[in-house]
Amino acid sequence: MELGVERLPPLNAIKAFEVAARAGSFTLAASELGVSSAAVSQQIRNLESWFGKQL
């Protein structure tokens, strides 16, 4: 890793989390994002794994 460069969480996972939180459901988030609810769920799991915490 380069000096001064911090590792950032995956942008797609952050977007899926933001939309799911705003929409209140993975199904509505999936519809808005044009993906399956399973894909939204996977992105949330990726973000949880990155942070090491349940969101």
VEXGUBA-656681 format. One record per atom (N, C-alpha, C): x, y, z. Coordinates in steps of 0.02 Angstrom, whole numbers, plus 50000, padded with zeros to 5 digits. Layout:
XYZ
...
END
This chain:
500424994150000
500005000050000
500455006250000
500245011249961
500625017449958
500545021450021
501045025350036
501015029750094
500455034850085
500055035850137
499525040850136
498895038650100
498885032550073
498295030050038
497965024850081
497355026350103
496985021550145
496525017350101
496425011250122
495965006750087
495255009050099
494865009650046
494165011850051
493695006050041
493095006350070
492605000950058
492365001049986
492104995449962
491884995049892
491294999849879
491345003849827
490845008849811
490165005749796
490145000249759
489504996949743
489144994749807
489524992349855
489234990149918
488954996049957
489315001549957
489075007549991
488425010049959
488415010049893
487815012349856
487225007749873
487335001249872
486784996549888
486534997649959
486994998750005
486805000050075
486395006450081
486615011650048
486265018150051
485555017550023
485485014249966
484825013549935
484385009049977
484655003550003
484254999050045
484025002550109
484465006450139
484285010050200
483745015150186
483805018750132
483315023850114
482645020650095
482675015250056
482065011950031
481735007750086
482135005450134
481855001450187
481784994050172
482024992050113
482004984850097
482494983250041
482724977150041
483174974849988
482804974449922
482164972449924
481764971749863
481684978449828
481504983649865
481424990249836
482094993049812
482624991649850
483294993849830
483494990449765
483364984049760
483534980249700
483174983149639
482544984749648
482154987649593
482454994349571
482634998449619
482935004949603
483615004249569
484004999349592
484674998349564
484684994149501
484124990949485
484084986749425
484454980249432
484474977549494
484794971049507
484314966749548
484524960649564
484104956249605
484194958049679
483694956049719
483764957149791
484334953049819
484484947349788
485064943349810
485714947149798
485744950949744
486354954949730
486434960549782
485874963649802
485904968749854
486144965649919
485854959849936
486044956349997
486794954649997
487044952449940
487754950749935
488194956949945
487984962549916
488374968649925
488384970849998
487824970150032
487794971850103
488264967250143
488254960750127
488714955950160
489434957850146
489584960050085
490264962250069
490474968250113
490014972850122
490154978750162
490234976850236
489814972350260
489874969850329
490544966450339
490754962650290
491394959250294
491964964350295
491914969450254
492434974550250
492514978150317
491934979850349
491954983350412
492054978550471
491904972150461
491954967250516
491394968050566
490834970750544
490264971850588
489614970750550
489094968750586
488434968150556
488134975050549
487854976450490
487564983150478
486804982850482
END
